[in-house]
């Protein structure tokens, strides 16, 4: 069965405001999703990194014992590790350590794919181990 839609006279003009409202609604929602918030409450506060720990992802194929020795040489300890995420490690630093200097040392070591500050974020779930 085929549906045939016919617009006659004034009935077809009723669709113009309906389509206009839909276009405006789509544009407003696209701006909200794209980052241009329509929230009048003010800007969201910037989240500062935690200074007591960093995230480190070991390079594929390295011996994790070498990375463990590197941690120990810096006085750092692995607090948590996520094998399902390429052995991503949460590394606790000594109190008072310069986070930026340590991040550079990890990057220069050749042992890690990346090293970055650990920012506090909200999650909908916990990564699988």
Buried (B, 14 or more C-beta within 10 A) or exposed (E): EEEEEEEEEEEEEEEEEEEEEEEEEEEEEEEEEEEEEEEEEEEEEEEEBBBBBBBBBBBEEBEEEEBBEBBEEBEBBBEEBBEEEEBBBBBBBEEEBEBEEBBEBBBEBEBBBEBBBBEEEEEEEEEEE
